Amino acid sequence: LMRALRDSPIETLSCDRCGIDTIEIDFVSSPKSLKSLHLGDNCINADGCRGLAKLLQGGDSTLKYLHLDDNKIDDEGVEILVDALQNNTSLETLNLRKNNDISRQGQIMLLKLCCDISSIKATLQSNHTLKNIRSISENSDGFIQTDDGVMKEIDMATLINISYKNNPEGASRKKVIRTQLQSGTRAALCHLQDVNHSVYSEIDPLHLPEVLSLIGQHHGHAELFVALSSSIMTLFSTVNRKKCIQQQMEYHAAKVAEHRAQLEELGTELEAIEAAEGNAGNDEVEHRSNKRRRKWWWGLWG
């Protein structure tokens, strides 16, 4: 089917309730015009996600809407899709509703996809194209089961993507300001994503004035006070470490100078000993020569 669609002008394909479990796709046969793919209420699992990942990878991907609701996708399948979407700039909607094997961990993977809090660089490189992610599950009784905190943050990240449509740089900057430079939001995201280091540990002290200015402009004086307290402690820690290193270098430099002086002193003493030994040898030679001359002289008189 995908080979047949390769050069087809068809933009929407609906294969709901078709008993599909796996999908075989290669990069050569990927549809060039397909924008919307509906595969709801099938049996797609992690293996099926591997095939779908090929539709999402590469700079030629055209797919904008992918509906995979009510399948058999679990956390492994989510991980495969997330990896494929890291550099994808086409997909706007990912529907994973009613995939009841997706756990909280799988939802956190989706959150990290669109807002990775592990570092400022990771936040900047998150996916800024996705505008709608749904991963709500239902238990056996039909009740919705989801982690509201995770879904709330996913919705906030995708809302930023919507606000900065066709402007990924603006979206990335907004995410950094909202998440990395607001202590309460960052603490909540760090808890969800298991991050435990201060953001100020990765900021060059020379850039702190600019960062603090952004915090004051976007989050107010109360948050600026929190940032000042945190950044100053980090700065002091850096300064103290620098001073410690300088002191250690001075100590070892003094030791080197001391050992060099001792070496020179020992060298001088050794030279004196060798000179004394040389003089003693000369005196012995002269003494023996004088003794021979005396024997010769007395032999003449005898």
C-alpha positions, 0 to 999 in steps of 0.5 A: 500500500505504501509503495502504491502511495509513493507517487500518489497525490493522496494526502489523507489515508484512513485505515481504522479497524483494519486489523493492522499490527505491523507496517512495512515501510522503507525510505524509498517507498515512503509516500511523498504527499501523505499528510494525514494517516489514521490507524485507530482501533487496530493492533499496532504494537512496538513493531508497528511503531518501528515501521511508522518511525520511517515515515517520520524520519528524514528531512523529506517527511510530509506527515502532519497528523498521525492517529494511533488511538486504541492500539496496543502501543506500550512504552517501548513503542512510545520510545521508538516514536519519540526517537523518530520525532526528535528532529522531525519538523512536519508532524503536528498531531500525535494521537495515542489515546486509549493505548492502555499499556502506556504508563506514566513513564511513557507519558514522561518520554512524550513530555521530554520530547517537547520540553527536555529540562535536563539542560538549557541546550536540551530544552532548546533542542526539543521538538517545537513542531508538535501542537497536539499530543494525546496519550490518555488511557482508560482502565478496564472500567472505561475510566480515564487514567492519566498523570495530570501533572505530566499532561499539563506540562505537555499541553503547555509545551505544545501551546508554546509551539502553537503560539510560535508556529513556523518560528522554532527559535522563538518557541525554544527561547520561550520554553527556556524562559518559562521552564529553566528560569522559573524556579517553581516550574523548573522544580516540578519538571525536574521532579517529573524528569528526574533532574537534580542539578541547578540550572546556574551550574551550566550558565557562564557567570559572565552571562548572569546579568543578562539571565537575571534581567530576563527573569526580572522582565518575565517573572517579576521581582520575587522570582528575581530574588530567588534567582539572585540567591541561587546564582550567587551561591553557585557563583560563590561556589565557583569563586571558592573553587577557583581560589582553592585551585590557586592556593594549591598551585601556589603551595606546590610552586613554593614546594618546587622552589624549595626543592630546587634550592635544596638540589642546588645546595646539594650540588654545591656540596657535592662539587666541594667534596669532589674538589677536595678529593681531587686535591688530596690525590694531587698531594699524594702524588707529589709526596711520592715524587719527593720521596723518590728524589730524596732516595736518589740524592742520598744514593749519590752520597753513599 
